[in-house]
Amino acid sequence: MQLATFLLVALLSIFDITLAAPTYHHYTVNPANPALTWHVSNFYTGCSPGGCAYRFDILGIATPNTPGFNTTCNGTDVETDYTFCRDKHIKAKLTTLKSRAWKVEVMHAWFKPGAEFYAEGSANVTASMRNFTIPVTDTYGAA
């Protein structure tokens, strides 16, 4: 009797823990949604033997589910992780692909009570590209 009670309590405890754990949701990206294309302008890089510095402005259009943003990002390709932009909900990272070509990666984070959401996108660009778009390729959240 005691063993059966113990097992029942143990199983119920495990079940309660799994229900209380945060849930992770991965969303399918709809390319027709205008909020899923970010607009980059004034992209600039300057390189030295120690690495390349970058600066750009980025605009994301708001929707009922996603807040918009308009901010400036800067950093270097020496940094291996995302760097916060002026708007701290946006982070960027620049990776050198080859001479005068880079991969620009951007992450947008926003929060609602009890939940957090993220969108990520990237584009491959060259030094001559001052204006371009970054398609959002991944969105996810946890509640």
Secondary structure per residue as TSV (DSSP state, phi and psi in degrees):
chain	resnum	aa	ss	phi	psi
A	1	M	-	360.0	-45.5
A	2	Q	H	-65.8	-38.6
A	3	L	H	-64.0	-43.4
A	4	A	H	-63.2	-41.9
A	5	T	H	-64.9	-43.8
A	6	F	H	-60.1	-46.6
A	7	L	H	-63.1	-40.7
A	8	L	H	-63.2	-45.8
A	9	V	H	-64.2	-41.6
A	10	A	H	-62.5	-45.4
A	11	L	H	-64.7	-43.0
A	12	L	H	-64.6	-36.5
A	13	S	H	-64.4	-44.1
A	14	I	H	-62.5	-43.1
A	15	F	H	-62.1	-43.4
A	16	D	H	-63.9	-38.1
A	17	I	H	-64.6	-41.8
A	18	T	H	-68.5	-31.9
A	19	L	H	-72.0	-29.4
A	20	A	H	-83.9	-13.3
A	21	A	S	-69.6	146.6
A	22	P	-	-63.1	148.1
A	23	T	-	-103.8	145.8
A	24	Y	E	-111.2	130.5
A	25	H	E	-123.4	132.9
A	26	H	E	-109.6	128.1
A	27	Y	E	-106.3	146.3
A	28	T	-	-79.0	133.2
A	29	V	-	-83.5	130.3
A	30	N	-	-102.2	105.9
A	31	P	T	-64.4	-17.2
A	32	A	T	-77.5	-13.3
A	33	N	-	-75.5	120.5
A	34	P	G	-63.9	-22.0
A	35	A	G	-72.6	-10.1
A	36	L	G	-98.7	19.2
A	37	T	E	-133.1	117.8
A	38	W	E	-97.0	144.5
A	39	H	E	-108.7	118.6
A	40	V	E	-103.0	136.4
A	41	S	E	-137.2	162.5
A	42	N	E	55.6	38.9
A	43	F	E	-70.7	128.2
A	44	Y	E	-140.5	138.3
A	45	T	E	-129.8	148.0
A	46	G	E	-137.6	127.3
A	47	C	E	-117.9	150.4
A	48	S	E	-138.8	176.0
A	49	P	T	-59.0	-21.6
A	50	G	T	-85.8	-8.2
A	51	G	E	139.8	-175.1
A	52	C	E	-117.6	137.6
A	53	A	E	-101.1	150.1
A	54	Y	E	-134.2	158.9
A	55	R	E	-153.5	138.8
A	56	F	E	-160.4	158.3
A	57	D	E	-100.2	145.3
A	58	I	E	-139.8	138.1
A	59	L	E	-124.8	131.1
A	60	G	E	-122.8	131.0
A	61	I	-	-80.8	137.4
A	62	A	-	-78.3	149.7
A	63	T	-	-132.8	175.2
A	64	P	S	-59.1	-26.0
A	65	N	S	-102.8	-14.6
A	66	T	S	-131.4	124.6
A	67	P	-	-71.8	145.0
A	68	G	-	-80.6	172.2
A	69	F	E	-156.7	156.6
A	70	N	E	-150.5	106.6
A	71	T	E	-146.5	175.2
A	72	T	E	-117.8	136.9
A	73	C	E	-119.8	143.2
A	74	N	E	-152.9	156.1
A	75	G	E	173.5	-158.8
A	76	T	E	-134.2	161.2
A	77	D	T	-79.9	-4.2
A	78	V	T	-74.3	-31.0
A	79	E	-	-68.7	130.9
A	80	T	-	-94.5	-10.7
A	81	D	S	-116.3	170.4
A	82	Y	-	-61.2	146.0
A	83	T	E	-114.0	134.8
A	84	F	E	-62.2	139.6
A	85	C	-	-86.8	-176.7
A	86	R	S	-58.1	-44.2
A	87	D	S	-80.9	115.2
A	88	K	T	-69.1	-3.1
A	89	H	T	-85.1	-6.1
A	90	I	E	-118.6	136.3
A	91	K	E	-128.6	151.7
A	92	A	E	-137.7	158.2
A	93	K	E	-147.8	138.3
A	94	L	E	-117.9	128.2
A	95	T	E	-122.2	129.1
A	96	T	E	-72.8	129.0
A	97	L	E	-96.4	-47.6
A	98	K	E	-160.0	-176.6
A	99	S	T	-54.9	120.0
A	100	R	T	62.4	29.3
A	101	A	E	-137.9	138.6
A	102	W	E	-138.8	159.7
A	103	K	E	-106.3	120.1
A	104	V	E	-100.9	119.8
A	105	E	E	-114.9	137.7
A	106	V	E	-132.5	142.2
A	107	M	E	-127.6	132.2
A	108	H	E	-114.0	128.0
A	109	A	E	-119.2	139.1
A	110	W	E	-144.4	157.8
A	111	F	E	-132.2	144.4
A	112	K	E	-130.3	160.4
A	113	P	T	-52.1	119.9
A	114	G	T	77.4	8.3
A	115	A	E	-148.7	153.0
A	116	E	E	-137.2	146.3
A	117	F	E	-133.5	151.3
A	118	Y	E	-139.8	145.6
A	119	A	E	-132.9	141.0
A	120	E	E	-132.6	148.5
A	121	G	E	-157.1	165.9
A	122	S	E	-153.4	160.3
A	123	A	E	-148.0	144.6
A	124	N	E	-93.9	128.2
A	125	V	E	-135.2	165.1
A	126	T	E	-116.5	169.5
A	127	A	T	-62.0	-26.9
A	128	S	T	-80.9	-10.6
A	129	M	-	-85.9	109.6
A	130	R	-	-91.9	-30.7
A	131	N	S	-129.6	134.3
A	132	F	E	-162.2	173.8
A	133	T	E	-114.4	153.5
A	134	I	E	-119.7	114.6
A	135	P	E	-76.8	138.8
A	136	V	E	-75.1	124.0
A	137	T	E	-111.9	-12.3
A	138	D	E	-149.2	132.3
A	139	T	E	-133.1	141.9
A	140	Y	E	-158.6	166.1
A	141	G	E	-159.7	167.1
A	142	A	E	-136.5	137.9
A	143	A	-	-126.2	360.0
